Amino acid sequence: MTRLLLQGGTVVTPELVIPDGWVLVQDDLILAVGLESRPAASDVDEVVQLAGGYLLPGFIDLHVHGGGGSNFDDGVAAIETGLAVHRRHGTTRSMVSLITNPIAQLIPAI
């Protein structure tokens, strides 16, 4: 289990915007978010300084056909390529969409 402390930036949550906030993460789970009572560096495995930047929830894209020059209709490798591009730019979840085609073309893509 790795504990990561992100600090020194503006943290945006669904309820608050926290200037000079912090987020404590363990593996893939957010354990705590705050402004005061920041965890001590000795209680975490790694500290990431946000350098005055913003930390926001990930973007969920509900309609996407590809990315990075790939088209999701072109199979697994194209889907992996497109999703990797979206992940690098902050999209945390994607609803993969196929182009409207005749059923004979859609079935192999599915």
A tleap script that builds the chain and sets N, CA, C and O, in Angstrom:
source leaprc.protein.ff14SB
mol = sequence {
  NMET THR ARG LEU LEU LEU GLN GLY GLY THR
  VAL VAL THR PRO GLU LEU VAL ILE PRO ASP
  GLY TRP VAL LEU VAL GLN ASP ASP LEU ILE
  LEU ALA VAL GLY LEU GLU SER ARG PRO ALA
  ALA SER ASP VAL ASP GLU VAL VAL GLN LEU
  ALA GLY GLY TYR LEU LEU PRO GLY PHE ILE
  ASP LEU HIE VAL HIE GLY GLY GLY GLY SER
  ASN PHE ASP ASP GLY VAL ALA ALA ILE GLU
  THR GLY LEU ALA VAL HIE ARG ARG HIE GLY
  THR THR ARG SER MET VAL SER LEU ILE THR
  ASN PRO ILE ALA GLN LEU ILE PRO ALA CILE
}
set mol.1.N position { 0.833 -1.182 0.000 }
set mol.1.CA position { 0.000 0.000 0.000 }
set mol.1.C position { 0.878 1.247 0.000 }
set mol.1.O position { 1.723 1.433 0.876 }
set mol.2.N position { 0.663 2.081 -0.986 }
set mol.2.CA position { 1.420 3.315 -1.122 }
set mol.2.C position { 0.537 4.492 -0.737 }
set mol.2.O position { -0.577 4.636 -1.240 }
set mol.3.N position { 1.045 5.338 0.165 }
set mol.3.CA position { 0.321 6.545 0.569 }
set mol.3.C position { 0.995 7.751 -0.072 }
set mol.3.O position { 2.199 7.958 0.072 }
set mol.4.N position { 0.199 8.536 -0.777 }
set mol.4.CA position { 0.679 9.669 -1.548 }
set mol.4.C position { -0.030 10.925 -1.053 }
set mol.4.O position { -1.254 10.936 -0.924 }
set mol.5.N position { 0.730 11.984 -0.774 }
set mol.5.CA position { 0.172 13.272 -0.366 }
set mol.5.C position { 0.415 14.276 -1.473 }
set mol.5.O position { 1.560 14.573 -1.815 }
set mol.6.N position { -0.677 14.805 -2.038 }
set mol.6.CA position { -0.595 15.869 -3.037 }
set mol.6.C position { -0.916 17.166 -2.311 }
set mol.6.O position { -1.942 17.256 -1.635 }
set mol.7.N position { -0.052 18.176 -2.439 }
set mol.7.CA position { -0.253 19.408 -1.672 }
set mol.7.C position { 0.290 20.616 -2.419 }
set mol.7.O position { 1.051 20.496 -3.379 }
set mol.8.N position { -0.132 21.787 -1.943 }
set mol.8.CA position { 0.422 23.030 -2.463 }
set mol.8.C position { -0.282 23.589 -3.673 }
set mol.8.O position { 0.295 24.394 -4.405 }
set mol.9.N position { -1.523 23.181 -3.903 }
set mol.9.CA position { -2.295 23.723 -5.020 }
set mol.9.C position { -3.738 23.931 -4.602 }
set mol.9.O position { -4.102 23.692 -3.451 }
set mol.10.N position { -4.545 24.371 -5.532 }
set mol.10.CA position { -5.971 24.542 -5.289 }
set mol.10.C position { -6.664 23.224 -5.585 }
set mol.10.O position { -6.572 22.703 -6.697 }
set mol.11.N position { -7.359 22.687 -4.589 }
set mol.11.CA position { -8.058 21.415 -4.725 }
set mol.11.C position { -9.541 21.709 -4.953 }
set mol.11.O position { -10.173 22.405 -4.158 }
set mol.12.N position { -10.088 21.173 -6.041 }
set mol.12.CA position { -11.492 21.383 -6.381 }
set mol.12.C position { -12.252 20.089 -6.109 }
set mol.12.O position { -11.923 19.038 -6.659 }
set mol.13.N position { -13.279 20.178 -5.250 }
set mol.13.CA position { -14.135 19.029 -4.955 }
set mol.13.C position { -15.553 19.368 -5.406 }
set mol.13.O position { -15.815 20.510 -5.785 }
set mol.14.N position { -16.468 18.409 -5.374 }
set mol.14.CA position { -17.858 18.755 -5.734 }
set mol.14.C position { -18.475 19.802 -4.808 }
set mol.14.O position { -19.399 20.513 -5.203 }
set mol.15.N position { -17.964 19.899 -3.575 }
set mol.15.CA position { -18.540 20.833 -2.607 }
set mol.15.C position { -17.729 22.108 -2.400 }
set mol.15.O position { -18.293 23.160 -2.102 }
set mol.16.N position { -16.396 22.020 -2.556 }
set mol.16.CA position { -15.530 23.137 -2.177 }
set mol.16.C position { -14.409 23.367 -3.178 }
set mol.16.O position { -14.028 22.481 -3.943 }
set mol.17.N position { -13.896 24.601 -3.141 }
set mol.17.CA position { -12.627 24.924 -3.788 }
set mol.17.C position { -11.693 25.303 -2.636 }
set mol.17.O position { -11.949 26.259 -1.905 }
set mol.18.N position { -10.601 24.533 -2.486 }
set mol.18.CA position { -9.728 24.685 -1.329 }
set mol.18.C position { -8.374 25.228 -1.779 }
set mol.18.O position { -7.561 24.476 -2.316 }
set mol.19.N position { -8.116 26.531 -1.570 }
set mol.19.CA position { -6.797 27.063 -1.896 }
set mol.19.C position { -5.758 26.428 -0.967 }
set mol.19.O position { -6.046 26.189 0.206 }
set mol.20.N position { -4.590 26.160 -1.464 }
set mol.20.CA position { -3.515 25.523 -0.705 }
set mol.20.C position { -4.024 24.273 0.015 }
set mol.20.O position { -3.739 24.060 1.193 }
set mol.21.N position { -4.774 23.461 -0.708 }
set mol.21.CA position { -5.332 22.246 -0.133 }
set mol.21.C position { -4.404 21.058 -0.305 }
set mol.21.O position { -3.313 21.170 -0.863 }
set mol.22.N position { -4.860 19.928 0.185 }
set mol.22.CA position { -4.097 18.687 0.074 }
set mol.22.C position { -5.054 17.518 -0.120 }
set mol.22.O position { -6.227 17.586 0.246 }
set mol.23.N position { -4.525 16.441 -0.705 }
set mol.23.CA position { -5.283 15.209 -0.897 }
set mol.23.C position { -4.371 14.056 -0.508 }
set mol.23.O position { -3.227 13.978 -0.955 }
set mol.24.N position { -4.889 13.161 0.330 }
set mol.24.CA position { -4.158 11.973 0.734 }
set mol.24.C position { -4.752 10.776 0.000 }
set mol.24.O position { -5.951 10.511 0.086 }
set mol.25.N position { -3.890 10.055 -0.727 }
set mol.25.CA position { -4.318 8.922 -1.553 }
set mol.25.C position { -3.562 7.684 -1.106 }
set mol.25.O position { -2.359 7.738 -0.848 }
set mol.26.N position { -4.272 6.570 -1.015 }
set mol.26.CA position { -3.628 5.281 -0.766 }
set mol.26.C position { -4.011 4.358 -1.906 }
set mol.26.O position { -5.183 4.033 -2.098 }
set mol.27.N position { -3.003 3.940 -2.659 }
set mol.27.CA position { -3.223 3.160 -3.873 }
set mol.27.C position { -4.172 3.942 -4.786 }
set mol.27.O position { -3.800 5.022 -5.246 }
set mol.28.N position { -5.365 3.450 -5.064 }
set mol.28.CA position { -6.303 4.145 -5.951 }
set mol.28.C position { -7.456 4.799 -5.202 }
set mol.28.O position { -8.458 5.168 -5.813 }
set mol.29.N position { -7.326 4.946 -3.883 }
set mol.29.CA position { -8.430 5.441 -3.064 }
set mol.29.C position { -8.063 6.774 -2.402 }
set mol.29.O position { -7.003 6.893 -1.787 }
set mol.30.N position { -8.937 7.773 -2.529 }
set mol.30.CA position { -8.745 9.043 -1.825 }
set mol.30.C position { -9.164 8.827 -0.377 }
set mol.30.O position { -10.317 8.498 -0.099 }
set mol.31.N position { -8.219 9.015 0.544 }
set mol.31.CA position { -8.493 8.821 1.969 }
set mol.31.C position { -9.000 10.084 2.642 }
set mol.31.O position { -9.872 10.020 3.509 }
set mol.32.N position { -8.455 11.242 2.245 }
set mol.32.CA position { -8.829 12.495 2.905 }
set mol.32.C position { -8.484 13.669 2.004 }
set mol.32.O position { -7.569 13.606 1.182 }
set mol.33.N position { -9.249 14.747 2.186 }
set mol.33.CA position { -9.037 16.000 1.464 }
set mol.33.C position { -9.153 17.108 2.491 }
set mol.33.O position { -10.025 17.054 3.358 }
set mol.34.N position { -8.293 18.109 2.414 }
set mol.34.CA position { -8.432 19.164 3.391 }
set mol.34.C position { -7.575 20.374 3.154 }
set mol.34.O position { -6.881 20.501 2.145 }
set mol.35.N position { -7.649 21.271 4.136 }
set mol.35.CA position { -6.867 22.494 4.150 }
set mol.35.C position { -5.969 22.496 5.379 }
set mol.35.O position { -4.781 22.803 5.285 }
set mol.36.N position { -6.529 22.160 6.511 }
set mol.36.CA position { -5.776 22.130 7.761 }
set mol.36.C position { -5.500 20.683 8.155 }
set mol.36.O position { -5.983 19.759 7.500 }
set mol.37.N position { -4.739 20.485 9.201 }
set mol.37.CA position { -4.382 19.144 9.706 }
set mol.37.C position { -3.803 18.266 8.612 }
set mol.37.O position { -4.161 17.097 8.471 }
set mol.38.N position { -2.913 18.846 7.852 }
set mol.38.CA position { -2.239 18.139 6.763 }
set mol.38.C position { -1.436 16.959 7.329 }
set mol.38.O position { -0.751 17.123 8.338 }
set mol.39.N position { -1.504 15.788 6.710 }
set mol.39.CA position { -0.697 14.654 7.188 }
set mol.39.C position { 0.792 14.992 7.147 }
set mol.39.O position { 1.250 15.712 6.259 }
set mol.40.N position { 1.527 14.478 8.096 }
set mol.40.CA position { 2.975 14.703 8.140 }
set mol.40.C position { 3.657 13.920 7.029 }
set mol.40.O position { 3.231 12.822 6.673 }
set mol.41.N position { 4.720 14.498 6.487 }
set mol.41.CA position { 5.472 13.837 5.426 }
set mol.41.C position { 5.971 12.461 5.870 }
set mol.41.O position { 6.128 11.563 5.043 }
set mol.42.N position { 6.219 12.295 7.162 }
set mol.42.CA position { 6.695 11.000 7.671 }
set mol.42.C position { 5.600 9.934 7.651 }
set mol.42.O position { 5.897 8.748 7.788 }
set mol.43.N position { 4.328 10.342 7.482 }
set mol.43.CA position { 3.203 9.402 7.453 }
set mol.43.C position { 2.832 8.955 6.040 }
set mol.43.O position { 1.885 8.192 5.851 }
set mol.44.N position { 3.586 9.437 5.052 }
set mol.44.CA position { 3.283 9.085 3.655 }
set mol.44.C position { 4.533 8.557 2.968 }
set mol.44.O position { 5.651 8.764 3.441 }
set mol.45.N position { 4.332 7.875 1.851 }
set mol.45.CA position { 5.453 7.333 1.087 }
set mol.45.C position { 6.029 8.345 0.105 }
set mol.45.O position { 7.215 8.306 -0.224 }
set mol.46.N position { 5.173 9.250 -0.356 }
set mol.46.CA position { 5.613 10.229 -1.354 }
set mol.46.C position { 4.791 11.502 -1.207 }
set mol.46.O position { 3.590 11.451 -0.941 }
set mol.47.N position { 5.449 12.644 -1.384 }
set mol.47.CA position { 4.776 13.940 -1.379 }
set mol.47.C position { 4.947 14.554 -2.762 }
set mol.47.O position { 6.060 14.652 -3.277 }
set mol.48.N position { 3.830 14.967 -3.354 }
set mol.48.CA position { 3.855 15.631 -4.659 }
set mol.48.C position { 3.451 17.079 -4.447 }
set mol.48.O position { 2.365 17.357 -3.938 }
set mol.49.N position { 4.324 18.005 -4.837 }
set mol.49.CA position { 4.035 19.429 -4.734 }
set mol.49.C position { 3.290 19.862 -6.000 }
set mol.49.O position { 3.784 19.668 -7.110 }
set mol.50.N position { 2.124 20.436 -5.834 }
set mol.50.CA position { 1.307 20.855 -6.970 }
set mol.50.C position { 1.735 22.211 -7.523 }
set mol.50.O position { 1.220 22.656 -8.549 }
set mol.51.N position { 2.667 22.864 -6.851 }
set mol.51.CA position { 3.293 24.100 -7.334 }
set mol.51.C position { 2.270 25.158 -7.762 }
set mol.51.O position { 2.426 25.804 -8.799 }
set mol.52.N position { 1.217 25.326 -6.946 }
set mol.52.CA position { 0.229 26.360 -7.238 }
set mol.52.C position { -0.776 25.976 -8.307 }
set mol.52.O position { -1.625 26.789 -8.672 }
set mol.53.N position { -0.699 24.760 -8.816 }
set mol.53.CA position { -1.642 24.308 -9.841 }
set mol.53.C position { -2.993 23.935 -9.249 }
set mol.53.O position { -3.270 24.194 -8.078 }
set mol.54.N position { -3.820 23.325 -10.075 }
set mol.54.CA position { -5.151 22.899 -9.660 }
set mol.54.C position { -5.232 21.378 -9.700 }
set mol.54.O position { -4.676 20.742 -10.595 }
set mol.55.N position { -5.925 20.804 -8.730 }
set mol.55.CA position { -6.212 19.370 -8.711 }
set mol.55.C position { -7.724 19.229 -8.799 }
set mol.55.O position { -8.456 19.658 -7.907 }
set mol.56.N position { -8.183 18.617 -9.898 }
set mol.56.CA position { -9.613 18.521 -10.182 }
set mol.56.C position { -10.025 17.066 -10.340 }
set mol.56.O position { -9.187 16.211 -10.627 }
set mol.57.N position { -11.323 16.775 -10.154 }
set mol.57.CA position { -11.796 15.423 -10.460 }
set mol.57.C position { -11.554 15.119 -11.942 }
set mol.57.O position { -11.540 16.024 -12.775 }
set mol.58.N position { -11.368 13.851 -12.253 }
set mol.58.CA position { -11.137 13.453 -13.641 }
set mol.58.C position { -12.355 13.675 -14.508 }
set mol.58.O position { -13.488 13.612 -14.031 }
set mol.59.N position { -12.127 13.931 -15.758 }
set mol.59.CA position { -13.181 14.143 -16.744 }
set mol.59.C position { -13.733 12.798 -17.198 }
set mol.59.O position { -12.964 11.868 -17.440 }
set mol.60.N position { -15.046 12.682 -17.317 }
set mol.60.CA position { -15.694 11.479 -17.848 }
set mol.60.C position { -16.287 11.854 -19.197 }
set mol.60.O position { -17.176 12.702 -19.279 }
set mol.61.N position { -15.792 11.221 -20.251 }
set mol.61.CA position { -16.244 11.510 -21.611 }
set mol.61.C position { -17.327 10.505 -21.982 }
set mol.61.O position { -17.067 9.303 -22.051 }
set mol.62.N position { -18.529 10.991 -22.218 }
set mol.62.CA position { -19.666 10.114 -22.479 }
set mol.62.C position { -19.889 9.793 -23.953 }
set mol.62.O position { -20.825 9.065 -24.283 }
set mol.63.N position { -19.060 10.313 -24.839 }
set mol.63.CA position { -19.243 10.023 -26.265 }
set mol.63.C position { -17.940 10.319 -26.994 }
set mol.63.O position { -17.609 11.478 -27.244 }
set mol.64.N position { -17.207 9.271 -27.332 }
set mol.64.CA position { -15.926 9.465 -28.006 }
set mol.64.C position { -15.719 8.333 -29.007 }
set mol.64.O position { -16.007 7.172 -28.716 }
set mol.65.N position { -15.217 8.684 -30.186 }
set mol.65.CA position { -15.052 7.708 -31.268 }
set mol.65.C position { -13.607 7.275 -31.479 }
set mol.65.O position { -13.354 6.366 -32.270 }
set mol.66.N position { -12.664 7.893 -30.800 }
set mol.66.CA position { -11.264 7.519 -30.985 }
set mol.66.C position { -10.348 8.569 -30.399 }
set mol.66.O position { -10.780 9.443 -29.647 }
set mol.67.N position { -9.086 8.474 -30.750 }
set mol.67.CA position { -8.106 9.434 -30.277 }
set mol.67.C position { -6.724 9.045 -30.742 }
set mol.67.O position { -6.459 7.871 -31.001 }
set mol.68.N position { -5.844 10.017 -30.850 }
set mol.68.CA position { -4.471 9.740 -31.253 }
set mol.68.C position { -4.367 9.169 -32.652 }
set mol.68.O position { -3.441 8.413 -32.945 }
set mol.69.N position { -5.301 9.519 -33.516 }
set mol.69.CA position { -5.293 9.010 -34.885 }
set mol.69.C position { -5.975 7.664 -35.037 }
set mol.69.O position { -6.021 7.116 -36.138 }
set mol.70.N position { -6.506 7.123 -33.951 }
set mol.70.CA position { -7.186 5.830 -34.043 }
set mol.70.C position { -8.696 6.020 -33.986 }
set mol.70.O position { -9.199 7.021 -33.475 }
set mol.71.N position { -9.396 5.043 -34.518 }
set mol.71.CA position { -10.846 5.029 -34.547 }
set mol.71.C position { -11.289 3.770 -33.809 }
set mol.71.O position { -10.817 2.680 -34.131 }
set mol.72.N position { -12.171 3.889 -32.841 }
set mol.72.CA position { -12.566 2.747 -32.022 }
set mol.72.C position { -13.213 1.626 -32.824 }
set mol.72.O position { -13.275 0.493 -32.346 }
set mol.73.N position { -13.688 1.905 -34.007 }
set mol.73.CA position { -14.268 0.871 -34.862 }
set mol.73.C position { -13.208 -0.095 -35.397 }
set mol.73.O position { -13.540 -1.156 -35.925 }
set mol.74.N position { -11.940 0.275 -35.259 }
set mol.74.CA position { -10.864 -0.523 -35.868 }
set mol.74.C position { -10.297 -1.604 -34.953 }
set mol.74.O position { -9.262 -2.185 -35.278 }
set mol.75.N position { -10.934 -1.893 -33.829 }
set mol.75.CA position { -10.522 -3.023 -33.015 }
set mol.75.C position { -9.791 -2.660 -31.740 }
set mol.75.O position { -9.643 -1.491 -31.384 }
set mol.76.N position { -9.333 -3.723 -31.054 }
set mol.76.CA position { -8.758 -3.601 -29.718 }
set mol.76.C position { -7.552 -2.672 -29.676 }
set mol.76.O position { -7.476 -1.807 -28.804 }
set mol.77.N position { -6.619 -2.831 -30.591 }
set mol.77.CA position { -5.408 -1.996 -30.580 }
set mol.77.C position { -5.772 -0.514 -30.744 }
set mol.77.O position { -5.187 0.350 -30.091 }
set mol.78.N position { -6.726 -0.233 -31.608 }
set mol.78.CA position { -7.155 1.151 -31.825 }
set mol.78.C position { -7.838 1.709 -30.573 }
set mol.78.O position { -7.648 2.875 -30.229 }
set mol.79.N position { -8.622 0.886 -29.901 }
set mol.79.CA position { -9.280 1.317 -28.666 }
set mol.79.C position { -8.230 1.611 -27.602 }
set mol.79.O position { -8.302 2.636 -26.923 }
set mol.80.N position { -7.256 0.718 -27.453 }
set mol.80.CA position { -6.198 0.939 -26.460 }
set mol.80.C position { -5.417 2.216 -26.750 }
set mol.80.O position { -5.104 2.970 -25.829 }
set mol.81.N position { -5.101 2.462 -28.008 }
set mol.81.CA position { -4.377 3.679 -28.397 }
set mol.81.C position { -5.194 4.919 -28.077 }
set mol.81.O position { -4.693 5.858 -27.459 }
set mol.82.N position { -6.450 4.922 -28.497 }
set mol.82.CA position { -7.310 6.082 -28.271 }
set mol.82.C position { -7.520 6.368 -26.795 }
set mol.82.O position { -7.447 7.519 -26.365 }
set mol.83.N position { -7.781 5.320 -26.015 }
set mol.83.CA position { -7.994 5.527 -24.580 }
set mol.83.C position { -6.731 6.027 -23.892 }
set mol.83.O position { -6.814 6.849 -22.979 }
set mol.84.N position { -5.567 5.548 -24.312 }
set mol.84.CA position { -4.302 6.012 -23.722 }
set mol.84.C position { -4.117 7.511 -23.952 }
set mol.84.O position { -3.654 8.222 -23.060 }
set mol.85.N position { -4.471 7.989 -25.130 }
set mol.85.CA position { -4.372 9.427 -25.427 }
set mol.85.C position { -5.298 10.216 -24.503 }
set mol.85.O position { -4.898 11.229 -23.929 }
set mol.86.N position { -6.528 9.749 -24.365 }
set mol.86.CA position { -7.485 10.452 -23.503 }
set mol.86.C position { -7.026 10.437 -22.042 }
set mol.86.O position { -7.181 11.436 -21.341 }
set mol.87.N position { -6.467 9.325 -21.576 }
set mol.87.CA position { -5.990 9.232 -20.188 }
set mol.87.C position { -4.856 10.226 -19.930 }
set mol.87.O position { -4.799 10.849 -18.870 }
set mol.88.N position { -3.957 10.369 -20.906 }
set mol.88.CA position { -2.835 11.304 -20.728 }
set mol.88.C position { -3.303 12.744 -20.570 }
set mol.88.O position { -2.577 13.580 -20.033 }
set mol.89.N position { -4.509 13.035 -21.035 }
set mol.89.CA position { -5.011 14.404 -20.986 }
set mol.89.C position { -6.112 14.602 -19.947 }
set mol.89.O position { -6.823 15.607 -19.989 }
set mol.90.N position { -6.266 13.648 -19.004 }
set mol.90.CA position { -7.154 13.859 -17.872 }
set mol.90.C position { -8.501 13.169 -17.913 }
set mol.90.O position { -9.267 13.273 -16.955 }
set mol.91.N position { -8.815 12.470 -18.985 }
set mol.91.CA position { -10.069 11.736 -19.030 }
set mol.91.C position { -9.896 10.456 -18.227 }
set mol.91.O position { -9.019 9.647 -18.529 }
set mol.92.N position { -10.726 10.268 -17.203 }
set mol.92.CA position { -10.571 9.095 -16.344 }
set mol.92.C position { -11.471 7.937 -16.752 }
set mol.92.O position { -11.175 6.785 -16.435 }
set mol.93.N position { -12.558 8.223 -17.447 }
set mol.93.CA position { -13.479 7.192 -17.928 }
set mol.93.C position { -13.997 7.628 -19.291 }
set mol.93.O position { -14.161 8.819 -19.556 }
set mol.94.N position { -14.252 6.641 -20.155 }
set mol.94.CA position { -14.739 6.942 -21.503 }
set mol.94.C position { -15.855 5.987 -21.884 }
set mol.94.O position { -15.789 4.791 -21.600 }
set mol.95.N position { -16.880 6.525 -22.530 }
set mol.95.CA position { -17.925 5.713 -23.133 }
set mol.95.C position { -17.542 5.561 -24.604 }
set mol.95.O position { -17.766 6.458 -25.417 }
set mol.96.N position { -16.962 4.412 -24.923 }
set mol.96.CA position { -16.496 4.156 -26.281 }
set mol.96.C position { -17.706 4.105 -27.207 }
set mol.96.O position { -18.666 3.378 -26.950 }
set mol.97.N position { -17.654 4.880 -28.280 }
set mol.97.CA position { -18.759 4.962 -29.231 }
set mol.97.C position { -18.307 4.484 -30.595 }
set mol.97.O position { -17.184 4.754 -31.021 }
set mol.98.N position { -19.181 3.778 -31.270 }
set mol.98.CA position { -18.889 3.307 -32.619 }
set mol.98.C position { -19.646 4.166 -33.626 }
set mol.98.O position { -20.702 4.725 -33.329 }
set mol.99.N position { -19.076 4.254 -34.823 }
set mol.99.CA position { -19.711 5.013 -35.895 }
set mol.99.C position { -20.916 4.228 -36.402 }
set mol.99.O position { -20.876 3.000 -36.467 }
set mol.100.N position { -21.977 4.928 -36.759 }
set mol.100.CA position { -23.155 4.272 -37.312 }
set mol.100.C position { -22.777 3.589 -38.615 }
set mol.100.O position { -22.337 4.233 -39.568 }
set mol.101.N position { -22.953 2.295 -38.640 }
set mol.101.CA position { -22.629 1.467 -39.801 }
set mol.101.C position { -23.674 0.378 -39.939 }
set mol.101.O position { -24.466 0.151 -39.024 }
set mol.102.N position { -23.681 -0.294 -41.077 }
set mol.102.CA position { -24.580 -1.465 -41.202 }
set mol.102.C position { -24.205 -2.517 -40.152 }
set mol.102.O position { -23.055 -2.589 -39.720 }
set mol.103.N position { -25.174 -3.318 -39.754 }
set mol.103.CA position { -24.975 -4.347 -38.723 }
set mol.103.C position { -23.777 -5.238 -39.034 }
set mol.103.O position { -23.024 -5.600 -38.130 }
set mol.104.N position { -23.596 -5.593 -40.297 }
set mol.104.CA position { -22.478 -6.472 -40.669 }
set mol.104.C position { -21.120 -5.855 -40.316 }
set mol.104.O position { -20.161 -6.587 -40.074 }
set mol.105.N position { -21.026 -4.534 -40.286 }
set mol.105.CA position { -19.783 -3.863 -39.914 }
set mol.105.C position { -19.704 -3.624 -38.406 }
set mol.105.O position { -18.615 -3.636 -37.832 }
set mol.106.N position { -20.842 -3.409 -37.769 }
set mol.106.CA position { -20.862 -3.137 -36.335 }
set mol.106.C position { -20.508 -4.377 -35.499 }
set mol.106.O position { -19.813 -4.260 -34.490 }
set mol.107.N position { -20.973 -5.542 -35.905 }
set mol.107.CA position { -20.765 -6.755 -35.099 }
set mol.107.C position { -19.290 -7.041 -34.877 }
set mol.107.O position { -18.918 -7.295 -33.731 }
set mol.108.N position { -18.420 -7.019 -35.878 }
set mol.108.CA position { -16.999 -7.260 -35.586 }
set mol.108.C position { -16.385 -6.176 -34.676 }
set mol.108.O position { -15.495 -6.466 -33.876 }
set mol.109.N position { -16.859 -4.950 -34.802 }
set mol.109.CA position { -16.343 -3.865 -33.967 }
set mol.109.C position { -16.737 -4.057 -32.507 }
set mol.109.O position { -15.971 -3.747 -31.595 }
set mol.110.N position { -17.946 -4.572 -32.305 }
set mol.110.CA position { -18.414 -4.815 -30.931 }
set mol.110.C position { -17.608 -5.925 -30.319 }
set mol.110.O position { -17.836 -6.291 -29.166 }
savepdb mol mol.pdb
quit
